[in-house]
Amino acid sequence: MKDRFERIVSLLLTVAAVGIAVGLVHREFFSAPPAVVARPALPAWEEDWKSMISAGERSGDPGAPVTIIEFSDLECPFCAIFHKSLRELIAENPKRIVAYFVHLPAPSHRFAMPAARVAECARARGHFHPLVDEVFARQDSIGLRSWNSFARAAAIADTTGFDACARDTSDVPRIVAGLSMGQRFRVNATPTIIINGWRVEGALSKSELSKMIDAITSAKAPYSDAQKAIL
């Protein structure tokens, strides 16, 4: 009886071990990749790109010749890298670039949706971009600091109203619009960047972004012949 019991236990442990191994293999090879992209893909043309603007929050001169739309997630580290480069370029070229920030919080990021919500709370108080800049600059503090501390750093005076807004769980129209726009254009990675209709997935550096803007405004293709050859 004892030997039989030990054989059963041994069999169960073997089955459990196999199950765990299969689970690990499946997670390693078949799970969906994270919705963040570090290395930019080659540009592709989006015909109806101007319709994306309606879901975004503007920064810069609306009459500027270069329009940049960024689909972004406030918890995405590569989004933070790109956003910093973009903000610096806008500051250096205030009449040349207009940008639109479109919310695309990834479900895999625990704080992405709450961060998008507080950004919209800040927008209602005229501080959208200072709040977004603060969240990206202090991204490693998300979940450790209160949202009110981010609000104070972004010079939002009404922290009581802001806190009530941040705690609200109802749908936020601008976030819903961003997610819907992302679904419509099959945007499944952040950051995804649209520059005068040319779509790039990945965190362009400041120099890469500047070169691409120069190429597009000079009526040139935003990639080299060598890159074009491997499309």
N, C-alpha and C positions, 0 to 999 in steps of 0.2 A: 504493500500500500504506500509505504514511504517512498520507494523508488518511483512509483507511478506518479505520485504527487510532484516529486522533483522534476520528472520528465515534463509534466504539464507546465510547471512554472518556467522551466527552461525554454519550452516551445513558445510560451506567451512572451517572454523577454525577447526571443529572437524575432517574433512577428513585430513587436513594438519597435525594435531597433531598425528593422527593414522599413517600417512605416516612417520613422523619423528621417532615415536616409533618403527615401523617395521624396519626402516633403522638402528637404533641403535642396535636392537636385532640382525639383520643380521650381522652387523659389529662385534658385540661382540662374536657371536658364529660361524660364517661361514667364516670370513675373513681368508686369509692365515696367518700363524704365521710368525713372523719375522725370517729372515734367520741367527739367531745367537743362539748359544747354550752355556749355562753356565755349565750344569752338563754333564759330559762325559757319553756316552752310552757304553755298553760293546763292546769289540773289535770283529771285524768280519774280515775274511780273504778275501783279494783281490788277485785273481790269477795273473792278468796281471799288477801288481802295478808298475813294473819298467818302463812301458811306460809313466807313469805320469811325470817322471823326465825331459823329453824333454821340458815340459812347464814351468819348474821352474828355478829360479836363485839360484846358488849354494853358500853355505857358509860352510867352513870346508874342511877337508881332503877328497878328492874323494876316497881314498883307505880305509877309515874308515869302520869298521865292521857294524856300525849302520847307516842306512839311514832313515832320517825323511823327509817326504813331508808334508808341511802345505798348505792347501787351505785356503786363508786368504783374509780378507776385511779390508782395512786400516781405515775404520770408525767403525769397529766392536769392542766394548770394551772388549769382551772376547778374541778376537784375540790378542789384545794388551797384555792382561795378560799372555796368553800362549806364545807369542813371546818373552816376557821378560824372562820367565823361560827357554825357549829353548836357547836363546842367552847366558844366564849365564852358562847353562850346556855345551854348545859348548866351551866356554872360559875355563871352568874347565877341559874339556876332549877333547882337540884339535885333538887328534889322534883317538878318539873313535867314534865321531859323524860327519856325513856330513848331511846337511839339504838343502832342496830345497823349495823356496818360490814360490807358484803358486797363481797368481791373480784370485780372485773370487769376484769381487765387486758386492754387492747386489743392485738391482734396487731401493730398498726402501731407500737406503742411498744416500742422495743428493750429498755428496762429495766423495763417494767411487770411482767412475770412474775417476774423476779428480785427486784424490790422486794416483790411480794406474798409471795414465798417467805421473804424475810428477816423480814417482818412476822410470819409464822407461826412462824419460829424464835424471835422475840421473845416471841410469845404463849406458847410452851412454857416460857418463863422468867419469865412473869408481867409482861412489859413491852410488850405489844402496842401500847397507845395511846401511850406515850412514844415508841416507835420510829416509829409512823405520823406522829405530830406532828412529829418531827424530820425525817423524809423530806419531808413536805410543806413544812416551813419552809425546808429547804435543797434544794429540788427542783432548783435550777440546778447543784447539785454532784453530782447522780446521774451516775455514770460517771466522775467525776473523783476522788471520794473512795472509799476502801474501805468495804465494808459494815460492817467492824469499827469504823470511825470513827463511823459512825451508831450502832452498838450502844453504844459507850462514851459517846456523847452522851446516849443514852437510859438510862444508868446500868445497863447489863448488864455484870455482873462476869465471867461465864463467856464470854470472847471466843473462847477456843479451841474450846469446844463450839459456840458460835454460828457460828464460821467453818466448821466441819465441816458444820453443818446448812445453811448458805448455799450450800455447794458441792455438796450432794446434788442429784441430778437426778431423783429419783423423784417421782411425783405427790404432791401435798399435798392431803389430803382436803377441807380447808376451802376451798381455791382451786377445786377441782373442783366442790364444792357450789355455790359462788358462780356459776361459769360455767354450771352446769346450771340454776340458778334463773333466771339471766338469759335463757337460751335458752327456758325454759318460759314466762316472762312477756314474751318478745320485747323485752327490754331491750337496745337496741343503741346507746345513747348514755350517756356519763358526763359529769357526775353525773346519775343518775336518783334521785329522792327520793320516798319514800312517807311521807306524814304521816297517820297514822290512816286509811289506806286511800286517800287522795288522792295520785295520782301526778303528779309534775312533772318535766319534763326540763329541766335547765339549772341554772346556778349562782345560786340565790337569794341575794340579799344578806342581811345580818343583819336589816335592817329589814323586808324582804319576807318573810323566814322568820318573823319575830316576828308580823307582821300576819296571816299565813296561820294560824299556830298559834292566835292569838286568835280568828279567825273560826271555825275548826273547833271549838274548845272552847266557843264560844258557840252552837254548833249552827247556824251560818250557812254558806252556800256560800262556798268559798274563792276566789271571784272576784266582781267587780262586775257589775252589770246590763249595763254597757257592754261588758264582756268577754264576757259570756254571749251577747250578741246576735251576736257574730261567730263563735261556735262552729260 
